[in-house]
Amino acid sequence: MADKPMRISDLEKVTGVGRSAIHHYIRMGLLTPPRKTGATMAYYDKRHVRELQQVRKLLDEGYPLGYIREMTAAGRSKARGAATLAGENRRREIMDTAIDLFARRGFHQTRVTDITGSIGIGQSTFYLYFADKESLFLECLDDLVVKMFATIDEKLAGETDPLLRIRKRAQVTLEEYPQFVEIVLALRPLVDENPGMEKRFREIFEDIAMPLISDLDQAVAGGRLSSIDTRLAAFALMGIMETASMMVMLNPETDVGELLDSLTALLAGWSGAGTSTVSKT
């Protein structure tokens, strides 16, 4: 790997991590901000490669994002003590339980006692790991975003067909992270109550939309789709995915393949040809 500065596209190729995930890591403080030489010119180096590899390694080992963020900020290596590992396992258990409850009930309908009761711990133990329910919710959201991006990057490795990439993104979301959309929807009431969280809400949606816009731009440039407003189309697809995810959550027997076929048909309609060249997986 050369020592010369890298653009984000180079960093993607070297690490296999998509730019949406990279931007999200930077905002979370998991990755050192790039060196900027202008409004849109940002450069990365070997340090960013090492940081990304370390973050992915810890995620693969099951460490929660909050723990990784604390380690990154403090510049420490991974703690290995039995007590620390037990504590992080408990933190992970709380988060996994909360994600399920938040997705099914929403934020306001989920109480701390619901979470602790499901695990069999006291509220005092809960507050050893999280300041309040809101901080837990936000960490769960970040955790899902990062894991979903990582899975999508893995599934899309080597795939160059932009329309097939869109289909595979939808497939990962519906089959492996159906609760993600419900968690995002649960964030909306918090935005209404706390305008300061609107920035966080917008950032998450932009992170999701960015790769869709890129794939749609490629499809238009390659003549696969007619000239459309790709940003508007990306957000329209996200709206469709909200409904599809809700269908999967409410009825686990829903045929994901049929939903993906509907998405494919929609893209075919945008092509103006009435037929689709998107292969099924």
C-alpha positions as CSV (number, residue, x, y, z in Angstrom):
1,M,0.0,0.0,0.0
2,A,1.5,3.4,-1.0
3,D,2.3,6.1,1.6
4,K,0.7,8.8,-0.6
5,P,-2.6,10.3,0.6
6,M,-5.8,8.5,-0.4
7,R,-9.2,9.8,-1.5
8,I,-12.2,8.1,0.1
9,S,-12.6,5.9,-3.0
10,D,-9.1,4.6,-2.5
11,L,-9.8,4.0,1.2
12,E,-12.9,2.0,0.2
13,K,-10.9,-0.2,-2.1
14,V,-8.1,-0.9,0.4
15,T,-10.3,-1.7,3.4
16,G,-13.6,-3.0,1.8
17,V,-15.5,-0.5,3.9
18,G,-18.1,1.6,2.1
19,R,-18.1,5.4,2.3
20,S,-21.4,5.6,4.1
21,A,-19.9,3.6,7.0
22,I,-16.6,5.6,6.9
23,H,-18.6,8.9,7.2
24,H,-20.6,7.4,10.0
25,Y,-17.5,6.3,11.9
26,I,-16.0,9.8,11.6
27,R,-19.1,11.4,13.0
28,M,-19.1,8.9,15.9
29,G,-15.5,9.6,16.7
30,L,-14.4,6.1,15.8
31,L,-12.2,7.3,12.9
32,T,-9.8,10.3,12.8
33,P,-11.2,13.1,10.6
34,P,-9.5,13.3,7.2
35,R,-7.2,16.1,6.2
36,K,-9.2,18.6,4.2
37,T,-7.7,20.9,1.6
38,G,-11.0,22.4,0.4
39,A,-14.7,22.2,0.8
40,T,-14.9,18.9,-0.9
41,M,-11.3,17.6,-0.9
42,A,-10.5,15.2,1.9
43,Y,-7.5,12.9,2.2
44,Y,-6.8,9.7,4.2
45,D,-3.7,7.7,5.0
46,K,-2.4,4.5,6.5
47,R,-3.6,5.6,10.0
48,H,-7.2,5.5,8.7
49,V,-6.7,2.0,7.3
50,R,-5.4,0.8,10.6
51,E,-8.3,2.5,12.5
52,L,-10.9,1.0,10.2
53,Q,-9.4,-2.5,10.5
54,Q,-9.4,-2.2,14.3
55,V,-13.0,-1.0,14.4
56,R,-14.2,-3.9,12.2
57,K,-12.2,-6.4,14.2
58,L,-13.8,-5.3,17.4
59,L,-17.2,-5.3,15.9
60,D,-16.7,-8.8,14.6
61,E,-15.7,-9.8,18.1
62,G,-19.0,-8.5,19.4
63,Y,-17.9,-5.4,21.2
64,P,-20.6,-2.6,21.4
65,L,-20.0,0.7,19.6
66,G,-20.0,2.6,22.8
67,Y,-17.2,0.6,24.2
68,I,-15.2,0.9,21.0
69,R,-15.8,4.7,21.0
70,E,-14.4,4.9,24.5
71,M,-11.4,2.9,23.6
72,T,-10.8,5.0,20.5
73,A,-11.1,8.3,22.4
74,A,-8.7,7.2,25.1
75,G,-6.3,5.7,22.7
76,R,-6.2,2.4,24.6
77,S,-5.7,-1.1,23.3
78,K,-8.5,-3.7,23.8
79,A,-9.0,-4.6,27.5
80,R,-8.8,-8.3,28.1
81,G,-9.6,-8.8,31.8
82,A,-12.3,-11.3,32.7
83,A,-14.3,-8.6,34.6
84,T,-14.2,-6.3,31.6
85,L,-15.3,-9.0,29.2
86,A,-18.2,-10.0,31.5
87,G,-19.3,-6.3,31.7
88,E,-19.2,-5.9,28.0
89,N,-21.2,-9.1,27.6
90,R,-23.8,-7.7,29.9
91,R,-23.8,-4.4,28.0
92,R,-24.3,-6.3,24.7
93,E,-27.2,-8.3,26.3
94,I,-28.9,-5.1,27.3
95,M,-28.6,-3.6,23.9
96,D,-29.8,-6.7,22.0
97,T,-32.8,-6.9,24.3
98,A,-33.5,-3.2,23.9
99,I,-33.3,-3.3,20.1
100,D,-35.9,-6.0,20.0
101,L,-38.3,-4.1,22.3
102,F,-37.7,-0.7,20.7
103,A,-38.5,-2.2,17.3
104,R,-41.7,-3.9,18.4
105,R,-43.0,-1.3,20.8
106,G,-41.4,2.0,20.0
107,F,-39.4,4.3,22.2
108,H,-42.1,5.6,24.6
109,Q,-43.8,2.3,25.0
110,T,-40.6,0.6,26.1
111,R,-39.7,1.2,29.7
112,V,-36.3,0.6,31.4
113,T,-38.1,-2.0,33.6
114,D,-39.3,-3.8,30.5
115,I,-35.6,-4.2,29.4
116,T,-34.3,-5.1,32.8
117,G,-37.1,-7.5,33.5
118,S,-36.6,-9.4,30.2
119,I,-32.9,-10.0,31.1
120,G,-33.5,-10.5,34.8
121,I,-31.3,-7.7,36.2
122,G,-32.1,-4.8,38.5
123,Q,-32.4,-1.1,37.3
124,S,-29.3,-0.3,39.3
125,T,-27.3,-2.6,37.0
126,F,-28.8,-1.0,33.9
127,Y,-27.6,2.5,35.0
128,L,-24.1,1.1,35.4
129,Y,-24.0,0.9,31.6
130,F,-26.3,3.6,30.3
131,A,-27.2,7.1,31.6
132,D,-30.8,6.8,30.6
133,K,-33.1,5.2,28.1
134,E,-32.4,7.8,25.4
135,S,-28.7,7.2,25.5
136,L,-29.3,3.5,25.2
137,F,-31.7,4.0,22.3
138,L,-29.1,6.1,20.4
139,E,-26.4,3.6,21.0
140,C,-28.6,0.8,19.7
141,L,-29.3,2.9,16.6
142,D,-25.7,3.5,15.9
143,D,-24.9,-0.2,16.5
144,L,-27.5,-1.3,13.9
145,V,-26.3,1.3,11.4
146,V,-22.7,0.2,11.6
147,K,-23.5,-3.5,11.5
148,M,-25.9,-3.2,8.6
149,F,-23.4,-1.2,6.6
150,A,-20.7,-3.8,7.3
151,T,-23.0,-6.6,6.1
152,I,-24.0,-4.7,3.0
153,D,-20.3,-4.1,2.2
154,E,-19.6,-7.8,2.5
155,K,-22.6,-8.8,0.3
156,L,-21.8,-6.3,-2.4
157,A,-18.1,-7.1,-2.6
158,G,-17.3,-7.5,-6.3
159,E,-20.8,-6.6,-7.5
160,T,-20.7,-3.9,-10.2
161,D,-24.3,-3.9,-11.6
162,P,-25.8,-0.8,-9.9
163,L,-29.4,-2.2,-10.1
164,L,-28.4,-5.5,-8.6
165,R,-26.6,-3.6,-5.9
166,I,-29.8,-1.8,-5.0
167,R,-31.7,-5.1,-4.9
168,K,-29.0,-6.7,-2.6
169,R,-29.1,-3.7,-0.3
170,A,-32.9,-4.2,0.1
171,Q,-32.4,-7.9,0.6
172,V,-29.9,-7.4,3.4
173,T,-32.2,-5.0,5.1
174,L,-35.3,-7.1,4.9
175,E,-33.7,-10.5,5.7
176,E,-31.1,-9.6,8.3
177,Y,-32.1,-6.2,9.7
178,P,-35.9,-5.8,9.5
179,Q,-35.9,-4.1,12.9
180,F,-33.6,-1.3,11.7
181,V,-36.4,0.6,10.0
182,E,-38.6,0.3,13.0
183,I,-35.8,1.7,15.2
184,V,-35.4,4.7,12.8
185,L,-39.1,5.3,12.9
186,A,-39.1,5.3,16.7
187,L,-36.5,8.1,16.5
188,R,-39.0,10.5,14.9
189,P,-40.9,11.3,18.1
190,L,-37.7,12.1,19.8
191,V,-36.8,14.5,17.1
192,D,-40.2,16.3,17.6
193,E,-39.5,16.5,21.3
194,N,-35.8,17.4,21.0
195,P,-35.1,19.6,17.9
196,G,-31.4,19.2,18.7
197,M,-31.7,15.6,17.5
198,E,-32.9,16.6,14.0
199,K,-29.2,16.7,12.8
200,R,-28.7,13.1,13.9
201,F,-31.9,12.0,12.2
202,R,-30.8,13.8,8.9
203,E,-27.3,12.3,9.1
204,I,-28.6,8.8,9.3
205,F,-31.0,9.2,6.4
206,E,-28.2,10.8,4.3
207,D,-25.9,7.9,5.1
208,I,-28.5,5.5,3.8
209,A,-29.4,7.5,0.8
210,M,-25.8,8.3,-0.4
211,P,-25.0,4.8,-1.8
212,L,-28.5,4.5,-3.3
213,I,-28.0,7.8,-5.1
214,S,-24.6,6.7,-6.3
215,D,-26.0,3.4,-7.7
216,L,-28.9,5.2,-9.4
217,D,-26.5,7.8,-10.9
218,Q,-24.4,4.9,-12.4
219,A,-27.6,3.2,-13.7
220,V,-28.7,6.5,-15.5
221,A,-25.2,7.1,-16.9
222,G,-25.1,3.5,-18.2
223,G,-28.5,3.9,-19.9
224,R,-30.1,1.4,-17.5
225,L,-32.5,4.0,-16.3
226,S,-34.0,7.0,-17.9
227,S,-33.0,10.5,-16.7
228,I,-34.5,10.9,-13.3
229,D,-33.9,12.9,-10.1
230,T,-31.8,10.2,-8.4
231,R,-31.9,11.9,-5.0
232,L,-35.7,11.9,-5.1
233,A,-35.7,8.4,-6.4
234,A,-33.4,7.2,-3.6
235,F,-35.6,8.7,-0.9
236,A,-38.7,7.2,-2.6
237,L,-37.0,3.7,-2.4
238,M,-36.3,4.3,1.3
239,G,-40.0,5.0,1.8
240,I,-40.9,1.8,0.1
241,M,-38.4,-0.1,2.2
242,E,-40.0,1.3,5.4
243,T,-43.3,-0.2,4.3
244,A,-41.7,-3.5,3.2
245,S,-39.8,-3.8,6.5
246,M,-43.1,-3.2,8.4
247,M,-44.7,-6.0,6.5
248,V,-41.9,-8.3,7.4
249,M,-42.0,-7.3,11.0
250,L,-45.8,-7.8,11.3
251,N,-45.8,-11.0,9.2
252,P,-42.6,-13.0,9.4
253,E,-44.0,-15.3,6.7
254,T,-43.9,-12.5,4.1
255,D,-42.1,-13.7,1.0
256,V,-39.1,-11.4,0.8
257,G,-38.4,-12.5,-2.8
258,E,-41.8,-11.2,-3.9
259,L,-41.1,-7.9,-2.2
260,L,-37.8,-7.7,-4.0
261,D,-39.5,-8.5,-7.3
262,S,-41.8,-5.6,-6.7
263,L,-38.8,-3.3,-6.1
264,T,-37.2,-4.7,-9.3
265,A,-40.4,-4.0,-11.2
266,L,-40.4,-0.4,-9.9
267,L,-36.9,0.1,-11.1
268,A,-37.9,-1.3,-14.5
269,G,-40.7,1.2,-14.7
270,W,-38.2,4.0,-14.1
271,S,-36.1,2.7,-17.0
272,G,-39.0,3.5,-19.3
273,A,-38.6,0.1,-21.0
274,G,-41.2,-1.8,-19.1
275,T,-38.8,-4.7,-18.5
276,S,-36.0,-5.3,-16.0
277,T,-32.5,-6.5,-16.5
278,V,-31.9,-6.9,-12.8
279,S,-31.1,-10.6,-12.0
280,K,-32.6,-12.3,-9.0
281,T,-30.4,-13.7,-6.2
